[in-house]
């Protein structure tokens, strides 16, 4: 009886910890790339004093203060309280006064195609027209990486595409160089222009797996929308990893603004996916609560 009671007490202490560990491992397996991957997200710039900027703009809506007096009395505590109120009532237009700029690399073209669908943003992406993709890097999905047979087939195909790209680019370069030379271009100039023209068409064989780099700027309101869609457990694994890292870095700079940001089940308290829901509402909310308290 004593041993049973002791076991019960030990289980009561350690079972919640164990379950918490399992939940965290499960969620991280859903949102992260494999170890050693090339994903790199870096917050390059943001509006100075983002939270006071939002609070200042909002204060103008609710007071008769002049422009020069708007920041009077806006202590850190009052700013945090004001922002919490703005988020709770859905007054998001004032969030548009603050923007964040990220540099993102080590993602696939499949991922960047999803990213640029978020329209209220500015993008600058590595060009496959002006940049030679000879020996291009590529992103391997974790599910393919985990299966040796699939991985071997995937790598073989990437090698074939690389070789095909190089052959097509070389053929096109020689063709363009001859035409440019015939039109009176000197040899050096003709060679440079010919390669750029060749890249323009050779890129058509490049795969969605091709690695790319992109700089993206979004205002806070757009980021809220982006996080609701892309931090969701049903988002594709790669862009979800990007979104979660962007949110983590936003929280370091403006924790009050992004205190309720995340997938819809976190930001709005409900899942909009209907029958397609992941069904893990509590686990997802717990994960993001830990992210915001870390």
PEQUI-V126552 format. One record per run of one state. SS is the DSSP state (@ for helix, = for strand, . for the rest). FROM is the first residue (numbers start at 1). TO is the last residue. If there is no record, write none. Layout:
ss:SS from:FROM to:TO
ss:SS from:FROM to:TO
This chain:
ss:. from:1 to:1
ss:@ from:2 to:31
ss:. from:32 to:39
ss:= from:40 to:46
ss:. from:47 to:49
ss:@ from:50 to:62
ss:. from:63 to:66
ss:@ from:67 to:69
ss:. from:70 to:75
ss:@ from:76 to:88
ss:. from:89 to:92
ss:@ from:93 to:97
ss:. from:98 to:98
ss:= from:99 to:108
ss:@ from:109 to:115
ss:. from:116 to:121
ss:= from:122 to:125
ss:. from:126 to:137
ss:= from:138 to:138
ss:. from:139 to:141
ss:@ from:142 to:145
ss:. from:146 to:147
ss:@ from:148 to:182
ss:. from:183 to:186
ss:@ from:187 to:205
ss:. from:206 to:209
ss:= from:210 to:219
ss:@ from:220 to:230
ss:. from:231 to:236
ss:@ from:237 to:253
ss:. from:254 to:263
ss:@ from:264 to:267
ss:. from:268 to:273
ss:@ from:274 to:276
ss:. from:277 to:280
ss:@ from:281 to:293
ss:. from:294 to:294
